């Protein structure tokens, strides 16, 4: 007879961490705003030709994220294909996090559709158990946004993340400290947050196939095999919180990247270059928003068959405006572009970031010219904040406006149905319900 595992601790919730995960978030938002889509297999990603998100009705038919629309339609002929409306998804995401902050001020926005919340000590405030607080949060999001979320409740971020994936969609899984030993034997190492495919394969060679196997190995053995990240995961899975919530709004630290996949592949060199410059403009907008400057720039071109060519340059001084690096972009583009090749995407990555507020001129720089360009960037940002992103752009952007339209260029419903006073670029910051009365 097998001896049941011994509990790791007697306490139920020395810490209470929630992980809230939106269920098929993009398609769920579409279904919430358009009741006609409920119960139908639908996907987003029409503009790219590749599925960005699939509803659970589509998933049940074998349709998955990352599959081409052509393959998806073979699996599901009645599939509803929608262009991605990231503006509306972002608005719904903000509302979801606002609801989470009603239950606790300690919230980490991990991504657009998932986040962590520390509700430790909130039992006395709400006069409810931690699972009941989690259930109230789940029901509030469903009632106010018409979206379902899956929630994991446990002692650490890692355990809560695993728990939220355990029952989807619209699931709630609570793993108190005195039940960790019952939960982890059911979790394969492939489902442990942070253990990639290669690490899972490595652990399997030593007979470690479940999360329970993992935490029952000595910590020095784990540290030797998987180093510090592996040892931290070992602690987290045992209920010892070593990864605190990051409650600050995310800001770029190491790099800023902007890429764009075309609705239809192109071999037009002017269009390609215009798209690359537009990537640069978007990256520089983000630089200025976060008061940063970049020292190094890398560009990439991806062909129709998904091969990628990249090149980069390190500049003599830092920058935060596209005007400063247009000659560099032009030279890198000339190195990469091959006449007669069909491309599907461009990308720009800025690295070597530093704080713009601590920038000092060097001896050989022209302060007047730099201040003029800085002033131009501020004016551009003000105009775009008022009238919408890329309302004003470099002249190369005219090639984008003149490019022939493709069937996948269909605007999202929200942009086709503007409220009085709205423009193509500037919308009232509310989701718009799509329904027939």
Protein Blocks (a to p, Z undefined) as FASTA:
>chain_A
ZZddddfbfbfblpacdddddehkllmmmmmmmmklgopacdehklnopafbdcfklmmn
opaehiafklmmmmmmmbccddddfklmmmmmmmmmmmmmmmocbdcdfblmbccddfeh
klmmnopafklmmmmmmmmmmmmnopacdddddfbfklmmmmmmmpcghiacdddfklmm
mmmmmpcfklpghiafklmmmmmmnopabfklmmmpcfklmmmmnommlmmmmmmmnopa
fbdcdfbccddfkbccdddddfbdcfbfklmmmmmmmmmmmmmmmmmmnopacfbdcddd
ddfkopacddddddfbdcfbfklmmmmmmmmmmmmpcghiacfbdcdddehiacfklgcc
dfkbcfklmmmmmmmmmmmmmmmmmnoghkbccfklmmmmmpccdfklpccfklmmcceh
iafklccfbddddddZZ
